[in-house]
């Protein structure tokens, strides 16, 4: 099996994006009302969706 050596950016790019999106959702939902509550829940939920998607993709491989 051939392995591909990944750089730090390749390893941490997706988790960093998920962190920023989730943090934006949390801060937005805490500081504002109305639209930000729903948007914040959706942004925080992106991490859950990404985990489920990765698990489904890994089980097919």
PDBQT receptor file of N, H, CA, C and O in Angstrom, charges set to zero:
ATOM      1  N   UNK A   1       0.838  -1.178   0.000  1.00  0.00    +0.000 N 
ATOM      2  CA  UNK A   1       0.000   0.000   0.000  1.00  0.00    +0.000 C 
ATOM      3  C   UNK A   1       0.888   1.248   0.000  1.00  0.00    +0.000 C 
ATOM      4  O   UNK A   1       1.786   1.392   0.829  1.00  0.00    +0.000 OA
ATOM      5  N   UNK A   2       0.624   2.106  -0.911  1.00  0.00    +0.000 N 
ATOM      6  H   UNK A   2      -0.106   1.989  -1.585  1.00  0.00    +0.000 HD
ATOM      7  CA  UNK A   2       1.382   3.337  -1.036  1.00  0.00    +0.000 C 
ATOM      8  C   UNK A   2       0.806   4.396  -0.097  1.00  0.00    +0.000 C 
ATOM      9  O   UNK A   2      -0.409   4.589  -0.043  1.00  0.00    +0.000 OA
ATOM     10  N   UNK A   3       1.663   5.066   0.625  1.00  0.00    +0.000 N 
ATOM     11  H   UNK A   3       2.649   4.909   0.581  1.00  0.00    +0.000 HD
ATOM     12  CA  UNK A   3       1.188   6.118   1.522  1.00  0.00    +0.000 C 
ATOM     13  C   UNK A   3       1.574   7.475   0.970  1.00  0.00    +0.000 C 
ATOM     14  O   UNK A   3       2.612   7.645   0.331  1.00  0.00    +0.000 OA
ATOM     15  N   UNK A   4       0.714   8.420   1.237  1.00  0.00    +0.000 N 
ATOM     16  H   UNK A   4      -0.129   8.282   1.757  1.00  0.00    +0.000 HD
ATOM     17  CA  UNK A   4       0.942   9.801   0.806  1.00  0.00    +0.000 C 
ATOM     18  C   UNK A   4       1.219  10.634   2.041  1.00  0.00    +0.000 C 
ATOM     19  O   UNK A   4       0.381  10.708   2.940  1.00  0.00    +0.000 OA
ATOM     20  N   UNK A   5       2.366  11.252   2.097  1.00  0.00    +0.000 N 
ATOM     21  H   UNK A   5       3.047  11.192   1.367  1.00  0.00    +0.000 HD
ATOM     22  CA  UNK A   5       2.714  12.087   3.240  1.00  0.00    +0.000 C 
ATOM     23  C   UNK A   5       2.006  13.425   3.093  1.00  0.00    +0.000 C 
ATOM     24  O   UNK A   5       2.172  14.122   2.092  1.00  0.00    +0.000 OA
ATOM     25  N   UNK A   6       1.212  13.778   4.106  1.00  0.00    +0.000 N 
ATOM     26  H   UNK A   6       1.077  13.212   4.920  1.00  0.00    +0.000 HD
ATOM     27  CA  UNK A   6       0.442  15.010   4.056  1.00  0.00    +0.000 C 
ATOM     28  C   UNK A   6       1.148  16.112   4.838  1.00  0.00    +0.000 C 
ATOM     29  O   UNK A   6       1.799  15.862   5.852  1.00  0.00    +0.000 OA
ATOM     30  N   UNK A   7       1.003  17.327   4.341  1.00  0.00    +0.000 N 
ATOM     31  H   UNK A   7       0.474  17.530   3.517  1.00  0.00    +0.000 HD
ATOM     32  CA  UNK A   7       1.565  18.471   5.049  1.00  0.00    +0.000 C 
ATOM     33  C   UNK A   7       0.639  18.857   6.195  1.00  0.00    +0.000 C 
ATOM     34  O   UNK A   7      -0.484  18.360   6.289  1.00  0.00    +0.000 OA
ATOM     35  N   UNK A   8       1.108  19.735   7.054  1.00  0.00    +0.000 N 
ATOM     36  H   UNK A   8       2.020  20.139   6.977  1.00  0.00    +0.000 HD
ATOM     37  CA  UNK A   8       0.283  20.193   8.172  1.00  0.00    +0.000 C 
ATOM     38  C   UNK A   8      -0.994  20.879   7.690  1.00  0.00    +0.000 C 
ATOM     39  O   UNK A   8      -2.052  20.728   8.302  1.00  0.00    +0.000 OA
ATOM     40  N   UNK A   9      -0.898  21.618   6.613  1.00  0.00    +0.000 N 
ATOM     41  H   UNK A   9      -0.039  21.740   6.115  1.00  0.00    +0.000 HD
ATOM     42  CA  UNK A   9      -2.078  22.304   6.083  1.00  0.00    +0.000 C 
ATOM     43  C   UNK A   9      -3.104  21.288   5.601  1.00  0.00    +0.000 C 
ATOM     44  O   UNK A   9      -4.300  21.459   5.837  1.00  0.00    +0.000 OA
ATOM     45  N   UNK A  10      -2.654  20.237   4.933  1.00  0.00    +0.000 N 
ATOM     46  H   UNK A  10      -1.682  20.098   4.742  1.00  0.00    +0.000 HD
ATOM     47  CA  UNK A  10      -3.575  19.206   4.455  1.00  0.00    +0.000 C 
ATOM     48  C   UNK A  10      -4.244  18.469   5.616  1.00  0.00    +0.000 C 
ATOM     49  O   UNK A  10      -5.408  18.083   5.518  1.00  0.00    +0.000 OA
ATOM     50  N   UNK A  11      -3.519  18.277   6.700  1.00  0.00    +0.000 N 
ATOM     51  H   UNK A  11      -2.573  18.591   6.780  1.00  0.00    +0.000 HD
ATOM     52  CA  UNK A  11      -4.063  17.548   7.846  1.00  0.00    +0.000 C 
ATOM     53  C   UNK A  11      -5.063  18.397   8.623  1.00  0.00    +0.000 C 
ATOM     54  O   UNK A  11      -6.124  17.904   9.006  1.00  0.00    +0.000 OA
ATOM     55  N   UNK A  12      -4.741  19.660   8.858  1.00  0.00    +0.000 N 
ATOM     56  H   UNK A  12      -3.879  20.060   8.547  1.00  0.00    +0.000 HD
ATOM     57  CA  UNK A  12      -5.544  20.487   9.758  1.00  0.00    +0.000 C 
ATOM     58  C   UNK A  12      -6.481  21.473   9.068  1.00  0.00    +0.000 C 
ATOM     59  O   UNK A  12      -7.174  22.220   9.759  1.00  0.00    +0.000 OA
ATOM     60  N   UNK A  13      -6.534  21.508   7.751  1.00  0.00    +0.000 N 
ATOM     61  H   UNK A  13      -5.972  20.902   7.190  1.00  0.00    +0.000 HD
ATOM     62  CA  UNK A  13      -7.373  22.496   7.064  1.00  0.00    +0.000 C 
ATOM     63  C   UNK A  13      -8.858  22.277   7.337  1.00  0.00    +0.000 C 
ATOM     64  O   UNK A  13      -9.560  23.218   7.707  1.00  0.00    +0.000 OA
ATOM     65  N   UNK A  14      -9.344  21.054   7.160  1.00  0.00    +0.000 N 
ATOM     66  H   UNK A  14      -8.774  20.290   6.859  1.00  0.00    +0.000 HD
ATOM     67  CA  UNK A  14     -10.773  20.797   7.358  1.00  0.00    +0.000 C 
ATOM     68  C   UNK A  14     -11.194  20.972   8.806  1.00  0.00    +0.000 C 
ATOM     69  O   UNK A  14     -12.215  21.613   9.054  1.00  0.00    +0.000 OA
ATOM     70  N   UNK A  15     -10.456  20.431   9.782  1.00  0.00    +0.000 N 
ATOM     71  H   UNK A  15      -9.627  19.910   9.580  1.00  0.00    +0.000 HD
ATOM     72  CA  UNK A  15     -10.853  20.683  11.168  1.00  0.00    +0.000 C 
ATOM     73  C   UNK A  15     -10.835  22.164  11.538  1.00  0.00    +0.000 C 
ATOM     74  O   UNK A  15     -11.666  22.623  12.322  1.00  0.00    +0.000 OA
ATOM     75  N   UNK A  16      -9.891  22.906  10.974  1.00  0.00    +0.000 N 
ATOM     76  H   UNK A  16      -9.216  22.533  10.337  1.00  0.00    +0.000 HD
ATOM     77  CA  UNK A  16      -9.836  24.339  11.263  1.00  0.00    +0.000 C 
ATOM     78  C   UNK A  16     -11.046  25.064  10.687  1.00  0.00    +0.000 C 
ATOM     79  O   UNK A  16     -11.608  25.948  11.334  1.00  0.00    +0.000 OA
ATOM     80  N   UNK A  17     -11.445  24.696   9.483  1.00  0.00    +0.000 N 
ATOM     81  H   UNK A  17     -10.988  23.978   8.957  1.00  0.00    +0.000 HD
ATOM     82  CA  UNK A  17     -12.633  25.299   8.877  1.00  0.00    +0.000 C 
ATOM     83  C   UNK A  17     -13.873  24.956   9.697  1.00  0.00    +0.000 C 
ATOM     84  O   UNK A  17     -14.714  25.823   9.936  1.00  0.00    +0.000 OA
ATOM     85  N   UNK A  18     -13.997  23.701  10.130  1.00  0.00    +0.000 N 
ATOM     86  H   UNK A  18     -13.314  22.996   9.936  1.00  0.00    +0.000 HD
ATOM     87  CA  UNK A  18     -15.139  23.313  10.960  1.00  0.00    +0.000 C 
ATOM     88  C   UNK A  18     -15.140  24.068  12.283  1.00  0.00    +0.000 C 
ATOM     89  O   UNK A  18     -16.200  24.457  12.772  1.00  0.00    +0.000 OA
ATOM     90  N   UNK A  19     -13.966  24.277  12.865  1.00  0.00    +0.000 N 
ATOM     91  H   UNK A  19     -13.104  23.961  12.468  1.00  0.00    +0.000 HD
ATOM     92  CA  UNK A  19     -13.872  25.038  14.099  1.00  0.00    +0.000 C 
ATOM     93  C   UNK A  19     -14.339  26.482  13.908  1.00  0.00    +0.000 C 
ATOM     94  O   UNK A  19     -15.118  26.998  14.709  1.00  0.00    +0.000 OA
ATOM     95  N   UNK A  20     -13.863  27.122  12.856  1.00  0.00    +0.000 N 
ATOM     96  H   UNK A  20     -13.230  26.702  12.205  1.00  0.00    +0.000 HD
ATOM     97  CA  UNK A  20     -14.234  28.526  12.607  1.00  0.00    +0.000 C 
ATOM     98  C   UNK A  20     -15.729  28.642  12.328  1.00  0.00    +0.000 C 
ATOM     99  O   UNK A  20     -16.378  29.564  12.820  1.00  0.00    +0.000 OA
ATOM    100  N   UNK A  21     -16.276  27.727  11.552  1.00  0.00    +0.000 N 
ATOM    101  H   UNK A  21     -15.748  26.978  11.152  1.00  0.00    +0.000 HD
ATOM    102  CA  UNK A  21     -17.713  27.760  11.252  1.00  0.00    +0.000 C 
ATOM    103  C   UNK A  21     -18.524  27.542  12.524  1.00  0.00    +0.000 C 
ATOM    104  O   UNK A  21     -19.496  28.256  12.770  1.00  0.00    +0.000 OA
ATOM    105  N   UNK A  22     -18.134  26.565  13.330  1.00  0.00    +0.000 N 
ATOM    106  H   UNK A  22     -17.344  25.985  13.131  1.00  0.00    +0.000 HD
ATOM    107  CA  UNK A  22     -18.839  26.296  14.576  1.00  0.00    +0.000 C 
ATOM    108  C   UNK A  22     -18.735  27.444  15.561  1.00  0.00    +0.000 C 
ATOM    109  O   UNK A  22     -19.722  27.803  16.203  1.00  0.00    +0.000 OA
ATOM    110  N   UNK A  23     -17.565  28.015  15.685  1.00  0.00    +0.000 N 
ATOM    111  H   UNK A  23     -16.763  27.724  15.164  1.00  0.00    +0.000 HD
ATOM    112  CA  UNK A  23     -17.376  29.156  16.586  1.00  0.00    +0.000 C 
ATOM    113  C   UNK A  23     -18.191  30.358  16.124  1.00  0.00    +0.000 C 
ATOM    114  O   UNK A  23     -18.770  31.070  16.944  1.00  0.00    +0.000 OA
ATOM    115  N   UNK A  24     -18.236  30.582  14.827  1.00  0.00    +0.000 N 
ATOM    116  H   UNK A  24     -17.765  30.004  14.161  1.00  0.00    +0.000 HD
ATOM    117  CA  UNK A  24     -19.052  31.674  14.291  1.00  0.00    +0.000 C 
ATOM    118  C   UNK A  24     -20.522  31.457  14.637  1.00  0.00    +0.000 C 
ATOM    119  O   UNK A  24     -21.222  32.395  15.017  1.00  0.00    +0.000 OA
ATOM    120  N   UNK A  25     -20.982  30.222  14.504  1.00  0.00    +0.000 N 
ATOM    121  H   UNK A  25     -20.413  29.460  14.195  1.00  0.00    +0.000 HD
ATOM    122  CA  UNK A  25     -22.359  29.905  14.850  1.00  0.00    +0.000 C 
ATOM    123  C   UNK A  25     -22.650  30.112  16.322  1.00  0.00    +0.000 C 
ATOM    124  O   UNK A  25     -23.690  30.665  16.679  1.00  0.00    +0.000 OA
ATOM    125  N   UNK A  26     -21.733  29.668  17.187  1.00  0.00    +0.000 N 
ATOM    126  H   UNK A  26     -20.888  29.219  16.897  1.00  0.00    +0.000 HD
ATOM    127  CA  UNK A  26     -21.934  29.839  18.626  1.00  0.00    +0.000 C 
ATOM    128  C   UNK A  26     -21.951  31.301  19.034  1.00  0.00    +0.000 C 
ATOM    129  O   UNK A  26     -22.843  31.738  19.761  1.00  0.00    +0.000 OA
ATOM    130  N   UNK A  27     -20.981  32.047  18.574  1.00  0.00    +0.000 N 
ATOM    131  H   UNK A  27     -20.256  31.692  17.984  1.00  0.00    +0.000 HD
ATOM    132  CA  UNK A  27     -20.901  33.464  18.932  1.00  0.00    +0.000 C 
ATOM    133  C   UNK A  27     -22.083  34.232  18.358  1.00  0.00    +0.000 C 
ATOM    134  O   UNK A  27     -22.667  35.071  19.043  1.00  0.00    +0.000 OA
ATOM    135  N   UNK A  28     -22.437  33.959  17.124  1.00  0.00    +0.000 N 
ATOM    136  H   UNK A  28     -21.962  33.278  16.567  1.00  0.00    +0.000 HD
ATOM    137  CA  UNK A  28     -23.573  34.643  16.518  1.00  0.00    +0.000 C 
ATOM    138  C   UNK A  28     -24.873  34.356  17.241  1.00  0.00    +0.000 C 
ATOM    139  O   UNK A  28     -25.680  35.261  17.451  1.00  0.00    +0.000 OA
ATOM    140  N   UNK A  29     -25.083  33.106  17.624  1.00  0.00    +0.000 N 
ATOM    141  H   UNK A  29     -24.427  32.371  17.454  1.00  0.00    +0.000 HD
ATOM    142  CA  UNK A  29     -26.313  32.749  18.326  1.00  0.00    +0.000 C 
ATOM    143  C   UNK A  29     -26.348  33.335  19.731  1.00  0.00    +0.000 C 
ATOM    144  O   UNK A  29     -27.421  33.656  20.241  1.00  0.00    +0.000 OA
ATOM    145  N   UNK A  30     -25.198  33.477  20.355  1.00  0.00    +0.000 N 
ATOM    146  H   UNK A  30     -24.325  33.217  19.941  1.00  0.00    +0.000 HD
ATOM    147  CA  UNK A  30     -25.171  34.048  21.704  1.00  0.00    +0.000 C 
ATOM    148  C   UNK A  30     -25.346  35.565  21.706  1.00  0.00    +0.000 C 
ATOM    149  O   UNK A  30     -25.958  36.118  22.620  1.00  0.00    +0.000 OA
ATOM    150  N   UNK A  31     -24.819  36.229  20.700  1.00  0.00    +0.000 N 
ATOM    151  H   UNK A  31     -24.323  35.780  19.958  1.00  0.00    +0.000 HD
ATOM    152  CA  UNK A  31     -24.829  37.683  20.703  1.00  0.00    +0.000 C 
ATOM    153  C   UNK A  31     -26.030  38.308  20.010  1.00  0.00    +0.000 C 
ATOM    154  O   UNK A  31     -26.341  39.470  20.268  1.00  0.00    +0.000 OA
ATOM    155  N   UNK A  32     -26.707  37.583  19.150  1.00  0.00    +0.000 N 
ATOM    156  H   UNK A  32     -26.454  36.638  18.941  1.00  0.00    +0.000 HD
ATOM    157  CA  UNK A  32     -27.830  38.155  18.407  1.00  0.00    +0.000 C 
ATOM    158  C   UNK A  32     -29.032  37.221  18.505  1.00  0.00    +0.000 C 
ATOM    159  O   UNK A  32     -28.898  36.043  18.838  1.00  0.00    +0.000 OA
ATOM    160  N   UNK A  33     -30.190  37.762  18.213  1.00  0.00    +0.000 N 
ATOM    161  H   UNK A  33     -30.299  38.719  17.943  1.00  0.00    +0.000 HD
ATOM    162  CA  UNK A  33     -31.418  36.978  18.245  1.00  0.00    +0.000 C 
ATOM    163  C   UNK A  33     -32.018  36.896  16.849  1.00  0.00    +0.000 C 
ATOM    164  O   UNK A  33     -31.539  37.522  15.904  1.00  0.00    +0.000 OA
ATOM    165  N   UNK A  34     -33.068  36.115  16.753  1.00  0.00    +0.000 N 
ATOM    166  H   UNK A  34     -33.457  35.607  17.521  1.00  0.00    +0.000 HD
ATOM    167  CA  UNK A  34     -33.793  36.017  15.493  1.00  0.00    +0.000 C 
ATOM    168  C   UNK A  34     -33.094  35.121  14.505  1.00  0.00    +0.000 C 
ATOM    169  O   UNK A  34     -32.903  33.931  14.753  1.00  0.00    +0.000 OA
ATOM    170  N   UNK A  35     -32.715  35.694  13.392  1.00  0.00    +0.000 N 
ATOM    171  H   UNK A  35     -32.870  36.661  13.191  1.00  0.00    +0.000 HD
ATOM    172  CA  UNK A  35     -32.083  34.947  12.312  1.00  0.00    +0.000 C 
ATOM    173  C   UNK A  35     -30.807  34.251  12.769  1.00  0.00    +0.000 C 
ATOM    174  O   UNK A  35     -30.530  33.132  12.339  1.00  0.00    +0.000 OA
ATOM    175  N   UNK A  36     -30.033  34.889  13.625  1.00  0.00    +0.000 N 
ATOM    176  H   UNK A  36     -30.257  35.799  13.974  1.00  0.00    +0.000 HD
ATOM    177  CA  UNK A  36     -28.767  34.321  14.073  1.00  0.00    +0.000 C 
ATOM    178  C   UNK A  36     -28.959  33.053  14.891  1.00  0.00    +0.000 C 
ATOM    179  O   UNK A  36     -28.075  32.196  14.902  1.00  0.00    +0.000 OA
ATOM    180  N   UNK A  37     -30.088  32.909  15.576  1.00  0.00    +0.000 N 
ATOM    181  H   UNK A  37     -30.806  33.604  15.568  1.00  0.00    +0.000 HD
ATOM    182  CA  UNK A  37     -30.330  31.679  16.331  1.00  0.00    +0.000 C 
ATOM    183  C   UNK A  37     -30.416  30.477  15.391  1.00  0.00    +0.000 C 
ATOM    184  O   UNK A  37     -29.778  29.451  15.627  1.00  0.00    +0.000 OA
ATOM    185  N   UNK A  38     -31.192  30.607  14.345  1.00  0.00    +0.000 N 
ATOM    186  H   UNK A  38     -31.710  31.440  14.153  1.00  0.00    +0.000 HD
ATOM    187  CA  UNK A  38     -31.306  29.525  13.369  1.00  0.00    +0.000 C 
ATOM    188  C   UNK A  38     -30.034  29.319  12.587  1.00  0.00    +0.000 C 
ATOM    189  O   UNK A  38     -29.618  28.186  12.345  1.00  0.00    +0.000 OA
ATOM    190  N   UNK A  39     -29.418  30.414  12.193  1.00  0.00    +0.000 N 
ATOM    191  H   UNK A  39     -29.756  31.334  12.390  1.00  0.00    +0.000 HD
ATOM    192  CA  UNK A  39     -28.157  30.323  11.451  1.00  0.00    +0.000 C 
ATOM    193  C   UNK A  39     -27.059  29.717  12.324  1.00  0.00    +0.000 C 
ATOM    194  O   UNK A  39     -26.250  28.918  11.850  1.00  0.00    +0.000 OA
ATOM    195  N   UNK A  40     -27.036  30.099  13.591  1.00  0.00    +0.000 N 
ATOM    196  H   UNK A  40     -27.693  30.748  13.976  1.00  0.00    +0.000 HD
ATOM    197  CA  UNK A  40     -26.054  29.547  14.516  1.00  0.00    +0.000 C 
ATOM    198  C   UNK A  40     -26.220  28.051  14.693  1.00  0.00    +0.000 C 
ATOM    199  O   UNK A  40     -25.233  27.315  14.715  1.00  0.00    +0.000 OA
ATOM    200  N   UNK A  41     -27.456  27.593  14.818  1.00  0.00    +0.000 N 
ATOM    201  H   UNK A  41     -28.257  28.190  14.799  1.00  0.00    +0.000 HD
ATOM    202  CA  UNK A  41     -27.712  26.155  14.946  1.00  0.00    +0.000 C 
ATOM    203  C   UNK A  41     -27.268  25.414  13.691  1.00  0.00    +0.000 C 
ATOM    204  O   UNK A  41     -26.696  24.327  13.776  1.00  0.00    +0.000 OA
ATOM    205  N   UNK A  42     -27.530  25.996  12.540  1.00  0.00    +0.000 N 
ATOM    206  H   UNK A  42     -27.995  26.878  12.471  1.00  0.00    +0.000 HD
ATOM    207  CA  UNK A  42     -27.110  25.364  11.283  1.00  0.00    +0.000 C 
ATOM    208  C   UNK A  42     -25.585  25.320  11.175  1.00  0.00    +0.000 C 
ATOM    209  O   UNK A  42     -25.025  24.320  10.728  1.00  0.00    +0.000 OA
ATOM    210  N   UNK A  43     -24.922  26.385  11.577  1.00  0.00    +0.000 N 
ATOM    211  H   UNK A  43     -25.377  27.198  11.940  1.00  0.00    +0.000 HD
ATOM    212  CA  UNK A  43     -23.460  26.415  11.494  1.00  0.00    +0.000 C 
ATOM    213  C   UNK A  43     -22.825  25.434  12.469  1.00  0.00    +0.000 C 
ATOM    214  O   UNK A  43     -21.845  24.772  12.128  1.00  0.00    +0.000 OA
ATOM    215  N   UNK A  44     -23.368  25.333  13.672  1.00  0.00    +0.000 N 
ATOM    216  H   UNK A  44     -24.165  25.871  13.949  1.00  0.00    +0.000 HD
ATOM    217  CA  UNK A  44     -22.846  24.369  14.638  1.00  0.00    +0.000 C 
ATOM    218  C   UNK A  44     -23.117  22.943  14.147  1.00  0.00    +0.000 C 
ATOM    219  O   UNK A  44     -22.303  22.046  14.368  1.00  0.00    +0.000 OA
ATOM    220  N   UNK A  45     -24.238  22.737  13.495  1.00  0.00    +0.000 N 
ATOM    221  H   UNK A  45     -24.899  23.465  13.315  1.00  0.00    +0.000 HD
ATOM    222  CA  UNK A  45     -24.592  21.419  12.985  1.00  0.00    +0.000 C 
ATOM    223  C   UNK A  45     -23.728  20.938  11.839  1.00  0.00    +0.000 C 
ATOM    224  O   UNK A  45     -23.748  19.751  11.512  1.00  0.00    +0.000 OA
ATOM    225  N   UNK A  46     -22.973  21.826  11.222  1.00  0.00    +0.000 N 
ATOM    226  H   UNK A  46     -22.957  22.790  11.488  1.00  0.00    +0.000 HD
ATOM    227  CA  UNK A  46     -22.123  21.404  10.108  1.00  0.00    +0.000 C 
ATOM    228  C   UNK A  46     -21.065  20.402  10.556  1.00  0.00    +0.000 C 
ATOM    229  O   UNK A  46     -20.683  19.522   9.785  1.00  0.00    +0.000 OA
ATOM    230  N   UNK A  47     -20.592  20.523  11.786  1.00  0.00    +0.000 N 
ATOM    231  H   UNK A  47     -20.903  21.238  12.412  1.00  0.00    +0.000 HD
ATOM    232  CA  UNK A  47     -19.604  19.566  12.286  1.00  0.00    +0.000 C 
ATOM    233  C   UNK A  47     -20.217  18.171  12.384  1.00  0.00    +0.000 C 
ATOM    234  O   UNK A  47     -19.577  17.182  12.027  1.00  0.00    +0.000 OA
ATOM    235  N   UNK A  48     -21.447  18.093  12.865  1.00  0.00    +0.000 N 
ATOM    236  H   UNK A  48     -21.967  18.896  13.155  1.00  0.00    +0.000 HD
ATOM    237  CA  UNK A  48     -22.124  16.796  12.974  1.00  0.00    +0.000 C 
ATOM    238  C   UNK A  48     -22.343  16.199  11.590  1.00  0.00    +0.000 C 
ATOM    239  O   UNK A  48     -22.121  15.006  11.383  1.00  0.00    +0.000 OA
ATOM    240  N   UNK A  49     -22.772  17.016  10.656  1.00  0.00    +0.000 N 
ATOM    241  H   UNK A  49     -22.952  17.985  10.824  1.00  0.00    +0.000 HD
ATOM    242  CA  UNK A  49     -22.989  16.542   9.283  1.00  0.00    +0.000 C 
ATOM    243  C   UNK A  49     -21.678  16.050   8.679  1.00  0.00    +0.000 C 
ATOM    244  O   UNK A  49     -21.660  15.022   8.001  1.00  0.00    +0.000 OA
ATOM    245  N   UNK A  50     -20.594  16.761   8.913  1.00  0.00    +0.000 N 
ATOM    246  H   UNK A  50     -20.609  17.596   9.464  1.00  0.00    +0.000 HD
ATOM    247  CA  UNK A  50     -19.294  16.359   8.370  1.00  0.00    +0.000 C 
ATOM    248  C   UNK A  50     -18.837  15.030   8.959  1.00  0.00    +0.000 C 
ATOM    249  O   UNK A  50     -18.275  14.200   8.245  1.00  0.00    +0.000 OA
ATOM    250  N   UNK A  51     -19.069  14.818  10.248  1.00  0.00    +0.000 N 
ATOM    251  H   UNK A  51     -19.526  15.493  10.829  1.00  0.00    +0.000 HD
ATOM    252  CA  UNK A  51     -18.676  13.563  10.887  1.00  0.00    +0.000 C 
ATOM    253  C   UNK A  51     -19.488  12.397  10.336  1.00  0.00    +0.000 C 
ATOM    254  O   UNK A  51     -18.935  11.344  10.018  1.00  0.00    +0.000 OA
ATOM    255  N   UNK A  52     -20.791  12.585  10.224  1.00  0.00    +0.000 N 
ATOM    256  H   UNK A  52     -21.241  13.441  10.483  1.00  0.00    +0.000 HD
ATOM    257  CA  UNK A  52     -21.652  11.525   9.688  1.00  0.00    +0.000 C 
ATOM    258  C   UNK A  52     -21.261  11.210   8.249  1.00  0.00    +0.000 C 
ATOM    259  O   UNK A  52     -21.169  10.041   7.874  1.00  0.00    +0.000 OA
ATOM    260  N   UNK A  53     -21.034  12.226   7.450  1.00  0.00    +0.000 N 
ATOM    261  H   UNK A  53     -21.108  13.176   7.754  1.00  0.00    +0.000 HD
ATOM    262  CA  UNK A  53     -20.634  12.033   6.053  1.00  0.00    +0.000 C 
ATOM    263  C   UNK A  53     -19.316  11.259   5.966  1.00  0.00    +0.000 C 
ATOM    264  O   UNK A  53     -19.183  10.349   5.148  1.00  0.00    +0.000 OA
ATOM    265  N   UNK A  54     -18.349  11.617   6.802  1.00  0.00    +0.000 N 
ATOM    266  H   UNK A  54     -18.456  12.356   7.466  1.00  0.00    +0.000 HD
ATOM    267  CA  UNK A  54     -17.053  10.932   6.772  1.00  0.00    +0.000 C 
ATOM    268  C   UNK A  54     -17.190   9.479   7.200  1.00  0.00    +0.000 C 
ATOM    269  O   UNK A  54     -16.541   8.605   6.625  1.00  0.00    +0.000 OA
ATOM    270  N   UNK A  55     -18.024   9.206   8.199  1.00  0.00    +0.000 N 
ATOM    271  H   UNK A  55     -18.551   9.915   8.666  1.00  0.00    +0.000 HD
ATOM    272  CA  UNK A  55     -18.215   7.826   8.648  1.00  0.00    +0.000 C 
ATOM    273  C   UNK A  55     -18.890   6.976   7.559  1.00  0.00    +0.000 C 
ATOM    274  O   UNK A  55     -18.506   5.827   7.341  1.00  0.00    +0.000 OA
ATOM    275  N   UNK A  56     -19.885   7.539   6.886  1.00  0.00    +0.000 N 
ATOM    276  H   UNK A  56     -20.197   8.473   7.064  1.00  0.00    +0.000 HD
ATOM    277  CA  UNK A  56     -20.554   6.811   5.809  1.00  0.00    +0.000 C 
ATOM    278  C   UNK A  56     -19.584   6.550   4.666  1.00  0.00    +0.000 C 
ATOM    279  O   UNK A  56     -19.547   5.453   4.108  1.00  0.00    +0.000 OA
ATOM    280  N   UNK A  57     -18.812   7.553   4.330  1.00  0.00    +0.000 N 
ATOM    281  H   UNK A  57     -18.842   8.443   4.784  1.00  0.00    +0.000 HD
ATOM    282  CA  UNK A  57     -17.828   7.400   3.238  1.00  0.00    +0.000 C 
ATOM    283  C   UNK A  57     -16.768   6.370   3.597  1.00  0.00    +0.000 C 
ATOM    284  O   UNK A  57     -16.348   5.589   2.742  1.00  0.00    +0.000 OA
ATOM    285  N   UNK A  58     -16.330   6.360   4.855  1.00  0.00    +0.000 N 
ATOM    286  H   UNK A  58     -16.670   6.995   5.549  1.00  0.00    +0.000 HD
ATOM    287  CA  UNK A  58     -15.302   5.411   5.277  1.00  0.00    +0.000 C 
ATOM    288  C   UNK A  58     -15.840   3.977   5.301  1.00  0.00    +0.000 C 
ATOM    289  O   UNK A  58     -15.098   3.033   5.029  1.00  0.00    +0.000 OA
ATOM    290  N   UNK A  59     -17.114   3.814   5.622  1.00  0.00    +0.000 N 
ATOM    291  H   UNK A  59     -17.716   4.582   5.842  1.00  0.00    +0.000 HD
ATOM    292  CA  UNK A  59     -17.680   2.464   5.682  1.00  0.00    +0.000 C 
ATOM    293  C   UNK A  59     -17.858   1.862   4.294  1.00  0.00    +0.000 C 
ATOM    294  O   UNK A  59     -17.885   0.640   4.153  1.00  0.00    +0.000 OA
ATOM    295  N   UNK A  60     -17.978   2.697   3.275  1.00  0.00    +0.000 N 
ATOM    296  H   UNK A  60     -17.956   3.690   3.390  1.00  0.00    +0.000 HD
ATOM    297  CA  UNK A  60     -18.124   2.217   1.890  1.00  0.00    +0.000 C 
ATOM    298  C   UNK A  60     -16.776   1.829   1.295  1.00  0.00    +0.000 C 
ATOM    299  O   UNK A  60     -16.720   1.025   0.364  1.00  0.00    +0.000 OA
ATOM    300  N   UNK A  61     -15.694   2.390   1.821  1.00  0.00    +0.000 N 
ATOM    301  H   UNK A  61     -15.740   3.043   2.577  1.00  0.00    +0.000 HD
ATOM    302  CA  UNK A  61     -14.363   2.129   1.246  1.00  0.00    +0.000 C 
ATOM    303  C   UNK A  61     -13.777   0.824   1.695  1.00  0.00    +0.000 C 
ATOM    304  O   UNK A  61     -12.667   0.476   1.293  1.00  0.00    +0.000 OA
TER     305      UNK A  61
